[in-house]
């Protein structure tokens, strides 16, 4: 089953970025620590079930993707 975790990873790869890039961005923008960001990975052992609204807005803006696509798989992705 495809989840928002998978779509986030797809968006990162599509932009030529990786999880370290996302962590670097979110550590500056939202002062998040690595475990918080890495919990969004599809294969994380302690995976986050959701991302809060502020962080999702920052991630979607940075990656230039649609929140509706990221979280629900609907509409144009923006990729």
N, CA, C and O of each residue as an XYZ file, in Angstrom:
316
protein
N       0.834     -1.185      0.000
C       0.000      0.000      0.000
C       0.879      1.248      0.000
O       1.792      1.387      0.813
N       0.582      2.139     -0.920
C       1.350      3.376     -0.979
C       0.820      4.357      0.072
O      -0.387      4.566      0.193
N       1.733      4.943      0.817
C       1.377      5.898      1.865
C       2.025      7.242      1.565
O       2.778      7.378      0.599
N       1.730      8.226      2.392
C       2.358      9.539      2.212
C       3.866      9.431      2.387
O       4.622     10.214      1.811
N       4.298      8.464      3.179
C       5.737      8.245      3.371
C       6.395      7.903      2.036
O       7.461      8.421      1.703
N       5.733      7.015      1.272
C       6.251      6.633     -0.044
C       6.230      7.810     -1.017
O       7.177      8.016     -1.775
N       5.143      8.580     -0.988
C       5.050      9.736     -1.893
C       6.090     10.797     -1.535
O       6.630     11.455     -2.424
N       6.374     10.971     -0.253
C       7.416     11.919      0.139
C       8.767     11.460     -0.388
O       9.538     12.265     -0.910
N       9.051     10.191     -0.256
C      10.304      9.668     -0.781
C      10.367      9.834     -2.309
O      11.411     10.186     -2.857
N       9.249      9.578     -2.981
C       9.180      9.759     -4.432
C       9.475     11.214     -4.807
O      10.212     11.479     -5.757
N       8.900     12.144     -4.061
C       9.129     13.563     -4.337
C      10.596     13.937     -4.134
O      11.174     14.669     -4.937
N      11.188     13.436     -3.067
C      12.609     13.705     -2.832
C      13.450     13.209     -3.996
O      14.277     13.950     -4.528
N      13.241     11.960     -4.393
C      14.028     11.376     -5.482
C      13.784     12.109     -6.793
O      14.711     12.314     -7.577
N      12.540     12.505     -7.029
C      12.202     13.223     -8.260
C      12.938     14.562     -8.347
O      13.277     15.025     -9.436
N      13.176     15.169     -7.202
C      13.882     16.453     -7.150
C      15.399     16.280     -7.037
O      16.133     17.265     -6.952
N      15.861     15.038     -7.037
C      17.300     14.780     -6.921
C      17.819     15.001     -5.510
O      18.988     15.332     -5.310
N      16.936     14.815     -4.535
C      17.277     15.033     -3.126
C      17.191     13.717     -2.370
O      16.679     12.723     -2.885
N      17.697     13.723     -1.142
C      17.576     12.541     -0.293
C      17.132     12.969      1.101
O      16.867     14.145      1.351
N      17.057     12.002      1.996
C      16.568     12.277      3.347
C      17.485     13.217      4.114
O      17.012     13.986      4.951
N      18.761     13.172      3.852
C      19.695     14.087      4.503
C      19.395     15.526      4.091
O      19.473     16.436      4.916
N      19.053     15.736      2.823
C      18.680     17.078      2.344
C      17.425     17.572      3.054
O      17.343     18.728      3.467
N      16.439     16.669      3.191
C      15.214     17.052      3.881
C      15.497     17.384      5.340
O      14.988     18.375      5.864
N      16.302     16.566      5.990
C      16.658     16.851      7.378
C      17.360     18.201      7.502
O      17.042     18.990      8.392
N      18.315     18.467      6.610
C      19.048     19.742      6.659
C      18.078     20.912      6.533
O      18.197     21.902      7.256
N      17.127     20.800      5.625
C      16.147     21.867      5.428
C      15.251     22.036      6.650
O      15.029     23.152      7.119
N      14.740     20.923      7.161
C      13.810     20.998      8.281
C      14.501     21.351      9.597
O      13.861     21.881     10.505
N      15.779     21.068      9.711
C      16.488     21.478     10.926
C      16.622     22.999     10.967
O      16.648     23.593     12.045
N      16.707     23.621      9.804
C      16.779     25.081      9.725
C      15.389     25.703      9.846
O      15.166     26.601     10.659
N      14.456     25.211      9.023
C      13.111     25.802      8.950
C      12.277     25.579     10.215
O      11.589     26.487     10.681
N      12.346     24.369     10.759
C      11.456     24.015     11.871
C      12.196     23.564     13.118
O      11.583     23.185     14.116
N      13.525     23.610     13.052
C      14.354     23.179     14.177
C      14.066     21.734     14.602
O      14.098     21.392     15.784
N      13.784     20.903     13.596
C      13.537     19.494     13.881
C      14.847     18.741     14.006
O      15.850     19.092     13.385
N      14.816     17.701     14.819
C      15.990     16.837     14.970
C      15.857     15.653     14.024
O      14.763     15.339     13.554
N      16.963     15.011     13.754
C      17.012     13.929     12.768
C      15.973     12.821     13.027
O      15.320     12.397     12.073
N      15.787     12.337     14.253
C      14.800     11.268     14.454
C      13.381     11.672     14.031
O      12.615     10.838     13.547
N      13.038     12.934     14.213
C      11.697     13.392     13.824
C      11.511     13.317     12.321
O      10.470     12.865     11.847
N      12.501     13.752     11.573
C      12.422     13.736     10.109
C      12.532     12.309      9.588
O      11.780     11.917      8.695
N      13.445     11.541     10.126
C      13.645     10.178      9.630
C      12.468      9.260      9.971
O      12.341      8.190      9.376
N      11.616      9.648     10.903
C      10.404      8.884     11.209
C       9.401      8.964     10.066
O       8.435      8.201     10.041
N       9.613      9.873      9.119
C       8.739     10.006      7.953
C       9.123      9.042      6.842
O       8.388      8.909      5.864
N      10.265      8.363      6.973
C      10.723      7.440      5.935
C       9.801      6.217      5.861
O       9.289      5.754      6.881
N       9.596      5.701      4.641
C       8.728      4.521      4.505
C       9.228      3.304      5.275
O       8.423      2.507      5.759
N      10.528      3.153      5.395
C      11.079      1.965      6.048
C      11.538      2.222      7.485
O      12.270      1.412      8.054
N      11.117      3.335      8.069
C      11.515      3.651      9.446
C      10.926      2.624     10.410
O       9.770      2.226     10.273
N      11.726      2.203     11.377
C      11.237      1.233     12.354
C      10.269      1.882     13.344
O       9.332      1.241     13.821
N      10.504      3.141     13.642
C       9.588      3.891     14.509
C       9.001      5.009     13.651
O       9.426      6.162     13.728
N       8.021      4.644     12.837
C       7.499      5.548     11.817
C       6.397      6.445     12.355
O       5.531      6.007     13.113
N       6.445      7.689     11.956
C       5.423      8.657     12.327
C       4.175      8.420     11.465
O       4.279      8.242     10.252
N       3.008      8.419     12.093
C       1.782      8.199     11.329
C       1.315      9.456     10.625
O       0.589      9.370      9.634
N       1.708     10.615     11.108
C       1.305     11.861     10.460
C       2.358     12.933     10.725
O       3.157     12.842     11.658
N       2.325     13.936      9.877
C       3.210     15.093      9.995
C       2.311     16.266     10.399
O       1.205     16.393      9.873
N       2.752     17.114     11.306
C       1.874     18.213     11.698
C       1.731     19.228     10.564
O       2.528     19.247      9.627
N       0.715     20.062     10.666
C       0.359     20.988      9.589
C       1.485     21.962      9.251
O       1.746     22.219      8.076
N       2.145     22.499     10.256
C       3.232     23.445      9.999
C       4.363     22.783      9.226
O       4.868     23.344      8.254
N       4.758     21.597      9.655
C       5.844     20.901      8.979
C       5.448     20.470      7.571
O       6.256     20.542      6.646
N       4.210     20.026      7.410
C       3.777     19.615      6.070
C       3.750     20.799      5.118
O       4.091     20.655      3.945
N       3.348     21.968      5.606
C       3.354     23.163      4.756
C       4.779     23.503      4.328
O       5.010     23.850      3.170
N       5.728     23.405      5.245
C       7.127     23.690      4.915
C       7.686     22.676      3.916
O       8.373     23.048      2.965
N       7.388     21.400      4.137
C       7.885     20.348      3.248
C       7.293     20.516      1.847
O       8.022     20.462      0.857
N       5.995     20.717      1.763
C       5.342     20.850      0.457
C       5.818     22.090     -0.291
O       6.009     22.044     -1.506
N       6.007     23.180      0.414
C       6.516     24.393     -0.225
C       7.940     24.163     -0.734
O       8.260     24.533     -1.864
N       8.785     23.562      0.082
C      10.187     23.326     -0.285
C      10.294     22.397     -1.488
O      11.098     22.631     -2.390
N       9.476     21.335     -1.501
C       9.522     20.377     -2.601
C       8.634     20.770     -3.785
O       8.672     20.140     -4.842
N       7.832     21.828     -3.586
C       6.902     22.296     -4.623
C       5.942     21.175     -5.030
O       5.773     20.865     -6.209
N       5.317     20.579     -4.002
C       4.345     19.514     -4.238
C       3.018     19.872     -3.577
O       2.950     20.732     -2.699
N       1.982     19.199     -4.016
C       0.643     19.410     -3.488
C       0.436     18.624     -2.192
O       0.735     17.430     -2.148
N      -0.067     19.266     -1.140
C      -0.380     18.533      0.087
C      -1.457     17.463     -0.129
O      -1.409     16.397      0.484
N      -2.422     17.752     -0.999
C      -3.473     16.779     -1.288
C      -2.880     15.517     -1.902
O      -3.275     14.405     -1.554
N      -1.934     15.693     -2.813
C      -1.257     14.546     -3.401
C      -0.403     13.828     -2.351
O      -0.436     12.602     -2.254
N       0.358     14.592     -1.569
C       1.253     13.972     -0.591
C       0.481     13.098      0.392
O       0.861     11.950      0.627
N      -0.575     13.614      0.956
C      -1.264     12.889      2.020
C      -2.394     11.977      1.582
O      -2.763     11.046      2.299
N      -2.953     12.246      0.388
C      -4.086     11.435     -0.049
C      -3.892     10.782     -1.406
O      -4.714      9.966     -1.822
N      -2.817     11.128     -2.101
C      -2.564     10.542     -3.410
C      -3.518     11.004     -4.480
O      -3.699     10.323     -5.489
N      -4.142     12.172     -4.271
C      -5.116     12.690     -5.229
C      -4.632     13.971     -5.865
O      -3.890     14.740     -5.253
N      -5.052     14.198     -7.095
C      -4.724     15.432     -7.794
C      -3.305     15.400     -8.342
O      -2.592     14.402     -8.236
N      -2.927     16.520     -8.929
C      -1.594     16.658     -9.500
C      -0.558     16.762     -8.385
O      -0.773     17.443     -7.382
N       0.551     16.089     -8.572
C       1.594     16.075     -7.542
C       2.383     17.372     -7.482
O       2.784     17.819     -6.408
N       2.600     17.969     -8.644
C       3.468     19.132     -8.708
C       4.884     18.748     -9.112
O       5.749     19.612     -9.258
N       5.122     17.456     -9.292
C       6.454     16.986     -9.686
C       6.660     17.164    -11.176
O       7.723     16.826    -11.697
